[in-house]
C-alpha cells in the first residue's frame, strides 16, 4: 500500500504530537522528574502511536475496498491487512 501524507494527515498529526511528547518524556527522565508524571506522559505517547497505526490500517482498508469496488486488485490482501492490524496489538 502506497503511503500518501495528504490522505494520512490525521495520522501524521498524531505522530508529530507523539514525537514532541516523547522528547518531553526523555527530558523529564534526564531531569529526574517524578516517576508518575513520566509514566503518565509515556502512556500518552503510546496511545498516540497506537491511534496513528490504527488510522493507517483503516486508511488501507478503505483503499482496498475502493479498489475492489472499481474491479481492481486491492493493494493488500485481507490476510496482509489482518497481519498488519494484529502487529499493533
C-alpha positions as CSV (number, residue, x, y, z in Angstrom):
1,X,0.0,0.0,0.0
2,X,1.4,3.4,-1.0
3,X,1.7,5.9,1.8
4,X,0.2,9.3,1.0
5,X,0.9,12.1,3.5
6,X,-2.2,14.0,2.4
7,X,-4.5,11.1,2.9
8,X,-2.8,10.2,6.2
9,X,-2.7,13.8,7.5
10,X,-4.5,12.8,10.7
11,X,-2.0,10.0,11.4
12,X,0.8,12.5,10.6
13,X,-0.6,15.0,13.1
14,X,-0.7,12.2,15.8
15,X,2.8,11.1,15.0
16,X,4.2,14.6,15.2
17,X,2.5,15.2,18.5
18,X,3.8,11.9,19.8
19,X,7.3,12.9,18.6
20,X,7.1,16.0,20.7
21,X,5.7,14.2,23.7
22,X,8.5,11.6,23.5
23,X,11.1,14.4,23.5
24,X,9.4,15.8,26.6
25,X,9.5,12.4,28.3
26,X,13.2,12.0,27.6
27,X,13.8,15.5,29.1
28,X,11.7,14.6,32.1
29,X,13.8,11.5,32.7
30,X,17.1,13.4,32.2
31,X,15.9,16.0,34.7
32,X,14.9,13.3,37.3
33,X,11.2,14.2,37.2
34,X,8.6,12.4,39.2
35,X,8.1,8.8,38.1
36,X,4.3,9.0,38.0
37,X,4.4,12.1,35.7
38,X,6.9,10.4,33.4
39,X,4.8,7.3,33.1
40,X,1.6,9.3,32.5
41,X,3.3,11.1,29.6
42,X,4.8,7.9,28.3
43,X,1.3,6.3,28.3
44,X,0.1,9.3,26.3
45,X,2.8,8.8,23.7
46,X,2.0,5.1,23.4
47,X,-1.7,5.9,22.9
48,X,-0.9,8.4,20.2
49,X,1.3,5.9,18.4
50,X,-1.4,3.2,18.6
51,X,-4.0,5.6,17.2
52,X,-1.8,6.7,14.4
53,X,-1.2,3.0,13.5
54,X,-4.9,2.2,13.6
55,X,-5.6,5.2,11.4
56,X,-3.1,4.0,8.8
57,X,-4.7,0.5,8.9
58,X,-8.2,1.9,8.5
59,X,-7.0,4.0,5.5
60,X,-5.5,0.9,3.9
61,X,-8.8,-1.0,4.5
62,X,-10.7,1.8,2.7
63,X,-8.2,1.9,-0.2
64,X,-8.6,-1.9,-0.6
65,X,-12.4,-1.7,-0.5
66,X,-12.4,1.1,-3.1
67,X,-10.2,-0.9,-5.4
68,X,-12.5,-3.9,-5.1
69,X,-15.5,-1.7,-5.9
70,X,-13.7,-0.5,-9.0
71,X,-13.0,-4.1,-10.0
72,X,-9.3,-3.6,-9.4
73,X,-6.8,-5.7,-7.5
74,X,-6.5,-4.2,-4.0
75,X,-3.0,-3.1,-2.9
76,X,-3.2,-5.6,0.1
77,X,-4.9,-8.9,0.6
78,X,-7.2,-9.4,3.6
79,X,-4.6,-11.6,5.2
80,X,-1.9,-8.9,4.8
81,X,-4.3,-6.3,6.4
82,X,-5.1,-8.7,9.2
83,X,-1.4,-9.3,9.9
84,X,-0.7,-5.6,10.0
85,X,-3.7,-5.0,12.3
86,X,-2.5,-7.7,14.6
87,X,1.0,-6.3,14.7
88,X,-0.5,-3.2,16.5
89,X,-2.0,-5.3,19.3
